[in-house]
């Protein structure tokens, strides 16, 4: 039976196509708007970097100069004793180490940019890696009265990984949690094995770093891994390496992301929002393969790490068992 339409009446197929196109256009418009917002945030990073780098380098440099002047004055007055000399040397050393850390972080990021960070794979225990990551932070955590616990690390299979780089990546994540968790807060690290779902899949270890800190704005969940990104005014941050809302060039999570993805893993963040008053907290998840990826010898350039089709999708929102 032939169906006749009135003059001007649209073809049903044409109407469906128009609705589809309209929906696609609206989706593209929203995507374009979101991209513009992200680009504005990233553009501000360029300006912020000048402020951050200037502050991060000038503070320890001023300390070195100050203590050098003190030593010179005490020496000229012939009142330089062992205690004064030791105190000045220790403070100069700390300032120099801080400058060295900043320069090393910038060099690491430059290596990631040009795919020049080599990885040396060997079998290691995640428990040992986590211990090495935490040990240098013990004094800072104790001074802030933050409760730091790690569970689920024993009994996990050894990982094929670059021990030094993985320690660096996990330490950067923990330092970030320390900085954005107020005094007397909590940081919990939980890990468990995610077995392969089929013979063609891989075994993974999922690690969750959960804090009771200020949290992360929804629009910043991806941006926190970009170079030099700061979720707050960099001119207002504290100069302490582990102090609340403390100093830093905004490179720690960028390096962590590059190293973890270089191991064939993934890293992402989840949070209920950002509030200094209500402290919604945040969780950073790290998904690491137990076995070394076949092609992993060096870290891929930033923002262009290929996705392994055999890797399971991140278990976002899944509860991590201890």
C-alpha positions as CSV (number, residue, x, y, z in Angstrom):
1,X,0.0,0.0,0.0
2,X,1.4,3.3,-1.0
3,X,1.5,6.1,1.6
4,X,0.8,9.6,0.4
5,X,2.0,12.7,2.3
6,X,0.5,16.1,2.2
7,X,2.5,18.8,0.4
8,X,5.3,20.1,2.7
9,X,5.0,17.2,5.1
10,X,8.6,16.0,5.9
11,X,9.7,12.5,5.1
12,X,10.0,10.5,8.4
13,X,13.5,9.4,7.5
14,X,14.5,13.0,6.8
15,X,13.0,14.1,10.1
16,X,15.0,11.4,12.0
17,X,18.1,12.5,10.2
18,X,17.5,16.2,11.1
19,X,17.0,15.3,14.8
20,X,20.2,13.2,14.7
21,X,22.1,16.1,13.2
22,X,20.7,18.6,15.6
23,X,21.7,16.3,18.5
24,X,25.2,15.9,17.1
25,X,25.5,19.7,16.6
26,X,24.4,20.3,20.2
27,X,26.9,17.7,21.5
28,X,29.7,19.4,19.5
29,X,28.7,22.8,20.8
30,X,28.9,21.5,24.4
31,X,32.2,19.8,23.7
32,X,33.6,22.9,22.2
33,X,32.5,25.0,25.2
34,X,34.1,22.5,27.6
35,X,37.3,22.5,25.5
36,X,37.4,26.3,25.5
37,X,37.1,26.4,29.3
38,X,39.9,23.9,29.6
39,X,42.1,25.9,27.3
40,X,41.5,29.0,29.3
41,X,42.5,27.1,32.5
42,X,45.7,25.8,30.8
43,X,46.5,29.3,29.4
44,X,46.5,30.6,32.9
45,X,49.1,27.9,33.7
46,X,51.7,29.7,31.5
47,X,51.4,32.8,33.6
48,X,51.2,30.9,36.9
49,X,54.5,29.1,36.0
50,X,56.5,32.3,36.0
51,X,55.1,33.0,39.5
52,X,55.6,29.4,40.8
53,X,59.1,29.0,39.3
54,X,60.2,32.4,40.6
55,X,59.0,31.7,44.1
56,X,60.3,28.1,44.2
57,X,63.8,29.1,43.1
58,X,64.1,32.4,44.9
59,X,63.1,31.1,48.3
60,X,65.9,28.6,48.7
61,X,68.3,30.9,46.9
62,X,67.6,33.7,49.4
63,X,68.1,31.2,52.2
64,X,71.5,30.2,50.8
65,X,72.6,33.8,50.4
66,X,71.3,34.7,53.9
67,X,73.2,31.9,55.7
68,X,76.3,32.6,53.6
69,X,76.1,36.3,54.8
70,X,75.7,35.2,58.4
71,X,78.7,32.8,58.2
72,X,80.8,35.6,56.7
73,X,79.8,38.1,59.4
74,X,80.4,35.6,62.2
75,X,83.8,34.8,60.7
76,X,84.8,38.4,60.4
77,X,83.9,39.0,64.0
78,X,85.7,35.9,65.1
79,X,82.7,34.5,66.9
80,X,81.9,31.6,64.6
81,X,81.4,28.5,66.8
82,X,80.7,24.9,65.9
83,X,77.0,25.1,66.7
84,X,76.5,28.2,64.5
85,X,78.5,26.6,61.7
86,X,76.6,23.3,61.9
87,X,73.2,25.1,61.9
88,X,74.1,27.2,58.9
89,X,75.5,24.3,56.9
90,X,72.3,22.2,57.5
91,X,70.1,25.0,56.4
92,X,72.2,25.7,53.3
93,X,72.1,22.0,52.5
94,X,68.3,21.9,52.8
95,X,67.9,24.9,50.5
96,X,70.2,23.5,48.0
97,X,68.4,20.1,48.0
98,X,65.1,22.0,47.4
99,X,66.5,23.7,44.4
100,X,68.0,20.4,43.2
101,X,64.6,18.7,43.5
102,X,62.9,21.4,41.5
103,X,65.5,21.3,38.7
104,X,65.3,17.5,38.7
105,X,61.5,17.6,38.3
106,X,61.8,20.0,35.4
107,X,64.4,17.7,33.7
108,X,62.1,14.7,34.2
109,X,59.2,16.5,32.6
110,X,61.4,17.5,29.7
111,X,62.3,13.9,29.3
112,X,58.7,12.9,29.2
113,X,58.0,15.6,26.6
114,X,60.5,14.1,24.2
115,X,60.1,10.4,25.1
116,X,63.6,10.2,26.5
117,X,62.9,8.7,30.0
118,X,64.2,5.1,29.8
119,X,62.7,2.4,32.1
120,X,64.8,-0.4,33.6
121,X,62.4,-3.3,34.3
122,X,63.0,-5.9,37.0
123,X,60.8,-7.9,39.4
124,X,60.0,-6.0,42.6
125,X,57.6,-6.2,45.5
126,X,55.0,-3.4,45.6
127,X,55.4,-3.5,49.4
128,X,59.1,-2.6,49.1
129,X,58.4,0.1,46.6
130,X,55.7,1.7,48.8
131,X,58.0,1.5,51.8
132,X,60.8,3.3,49.9
133,X,58.3,5.9,48.7
134,X,57.0,6.6,52.3
135,X,60.2,6.5,54.3
136,X,61.6,10.0,53.4
137,X,58.1,11.5,54.2
138,X,57.9,10.1,57.7
139,X,59.2,13.2,59.4
140,X,56.9,15.5,57.5
141,X,53.9,13.4,58.1
142,X,54.7,13.1,61.8
143,X,55.1,16.9,62.1
144,X,51.7,17.5,60.5
145,X,50.1,14.7,62.7
146,X,48.7,13.0,59.7
147,X,47.7,9.4,60.0
148,X,49.2,7.5,57.0
149,X,48.3,3.8,56.6
150,X,49.0,1.3,53.9
151,X,47.0,-2.0,53.6
152,X,46.7,-4.9,51.2
153,X,50.4,-4.8,50.0
154,X,51.4,-8.1,51.4
155,X,50.8,-11.2,49.4
156,X,50.6,-9.4,46.1
157,X,52.5,-10.9,43.2
158,X,55.8,-9.1,42.3
159,X,55.6,-6.5,39.6
160,X,57.9,-6.1,36.6
161,X,58.7,-2.4,36.8
162,X,61.4,0.2,37.1
163,X,61.8,0.4,40.9
164,X,63.4,3.8,41.1
165,X,60.8,5.5,38.8
166,X,57.9,3.7,40.4
167,X,59.1,4.9,43.9
168,X,59.3,8.4,42.5
169,X,55.7,8.3,41.0
170,X,54.1,6.9,44.2
171,X,56.0,9.3,46.4
172,X,54.8,12.2,44.3
173,X,51.2,11.0,44.8
174,X,51.6,10.7,48.5
175,X,53.3,14.2,48.8
176,X,50.4,15.7,46.9
177,X,47.9,14.1,49.4
178,X,50.0,15.4,52.3
179,X,50.0,19.0,50.9
180,X,46.2,19.1,50.5
181,X,45.3,17.3,53.8
182,X,45.1,19.5,56.9
183,X,46.9,18.7,60.1
184,X,45.6,15.7,62.0
185,X,44.0,14.4,58.8
186,X,44.2,10.9,57.3
187,X,45.8,9.3,54.2
188,X,44.9,5.7,53.5
189,X,46.6,3.5,50.9
190,X,44.8,0.4,49.8
191,X,45.9,-2.1,47.2
192,X,44.5,-5.4,45.8
193,X,45.0,-7.7,42.9
194,X,42.7,-7.4,39.9
195,X,43.0,-10.9,38.2
196,X,42.7,-11.3,34.5
197,X,39.2,-11.9,33.4
198,X,40.2,-14.1,30.5
199,X,43.4,-15.8,29.1
200,X,44.0,-12.8,26.8
201,X,43.7,-10.3,29.6
202,X,46.4,-9.3,32.1
203,X,46.7,-9.3,35.9
204,X,46.7,-5.8,37.4
205,X,47.2,-4.3,40.8
206,X,44.9,-1.4,41.8
207,X,46.1,1.1,44.4
208,X,43.9,3.8,45.9
209,X,45.4,6.8,47.7
210,X,42.5,8.4,49.7
211,X,42.9,11.5,51.8
212,X,40.6,13.7,54.0
213,X,41.8,16.9,52.4
214,X,40.3,19.8,50.5
215,X,39.3,17.7,47.5
216,X,39.3,18.5,43.8
217,X,36.9,20.5,41.7
218,X,35.1,18.3,39.0
219,X,36.6,20.4,36.2
220,X,40.1,19.9,37.6
221,X,40.1,16.1,37.8
222,X,41.9,15.7,34.5
223,X,43.8,19.1,34.6
224,X,45.7,18.2,37.8
225,X,47.9,15.9,35.7
226,X,49.0,18.7,33.3
227,X,52.3,20.5,33.7
228,X,52.4,23.4,36.1
229,X,48.6,23.3,36.8
230,X,47.5,24.6,40.1
231,X,44.0,24.5,41.4
232,X,44.4,27.7,43.4
233,X,46.2,31.0,43.3
234,X,50.0,30.1,43.3
235,X,50.8,33.4,45.0
236,X,48.9,32.3,48.1
237,X,50.6,29.0,48.7
238,X,52.9,28.2,51.7
239,X,56.6,27.9,51.2
240,X,56.8,24.6,53.2
241,X,57.5,21.4,51.2
242,X,55.0,19.4,53.3
243,X,52.9,22.2,54.8
244,X,49.1,22.4,54.2
245,X,48.5,23.9,50.7
246,X,52.3,23.8,50.4
247,X,54.7,24.9,47.8
248,X,55.5,23.1,44.6
249,X,55.9,23.7,40.9
250,X,52.9,21.6,39.9
251,X,55.0,18.8,38.3
252,X,54.7,15.9,40.8
253,X,51.4,14.4,39.4
254,X,52.6,15.1,35.8
255,X,55.7,12.9,36.4
256,X,53.6,10.3,38.2
257,X,51.3,10.1,35.2
258,X,54.1,9.7,32.7
259,X,55.9,7.0,34.7
260,X,52.7,5.0,35.4
261,X,51.5,5.1,31.8
262,X,55.0,4.2,30.7
263,X,54.5,1.0,32.8
264,X,51.3,0.3,30.8
265,X,49.2,1.5,33.7
266,X,46.6,4.3,34.3
267,X,46.1,7.0,36.9
268,X,43.0,9.0,37.6
269,X,41.3,11.0,40.4
270,X,37.9,11.0,42.0
271,X,36.5,13.6,44.4
272,X,33.3,14.9,45.8
273,X,34.4,18.5,45.1
274,X,36.6,21.1,46.6
275,X,36.1,22.8,50.0
276,X,38.7,24.0,52.5
277,X,35.9,24.1,55.1
278,X,34.1,20.8,54.6
279,X,37.1,18.7,53.4
280,X,35.4,16.3,51.0
281,X,38.8,14.5,50.3
282,X,40.0,12.9,47.1
283,X,41.2,9.5,45.9
284,X,43.9,8.9,43.3
285,X,43.7,5.5,41.7
286,X,46.8,3.8,40.1
287,X,46.3,0.7,37.9
288,X,49.5,-1.2,37.2
289,X,50.1,-4.4,35.2
290,X,51.8,-7.2,37.0
291,X,53.8,-8.1,33.9
292,X,55.9,-5.7,31.8
293,X,54.2,-4.5,28.7
294,X,55.8,-6.0,25.6
295,X,56.8,-2.6,24.1
296,X,57.7,-0.8,27.3
297,X,61.3,0.3,27.2
298,X,60.9,4.1,27.5
299,X,58.1,6.4,28.5
300,X,56.0,7.8,25.8
301,X,55.7,11.6,25.2
302,X,53.2,13.4,27.4
303,X,49.6,13.5,26.2
304,X,50.2,10.9,23.6
305,X,50.5,7.6,25.5
306,X,48.8,4.9,23.4
307,X,46.0,3.0,25.1
308,X,46.5,-0.8,25.3
309,X,43.4,-2.4,23.9
310,X,43.9,-5.4,26.2
311,X,44.0,-3.4,29.3
312,X,40.8,-3.4,31.3
313,X,39.0,-0.1,31.7
314,X,39.6,1.7,35.1
315,X,37.4,0.5,37.8
316,X,36.2,4.1,38.6
317,X,34.0,4.2,41.7
318,X,34.9,0.6,42.7
319,X,35.6,0.1,46.4
320,X,39.1,-1.0,47.1
321,X,39.4,-3.8,49.5
322,X,42.1,-3.9,52.1
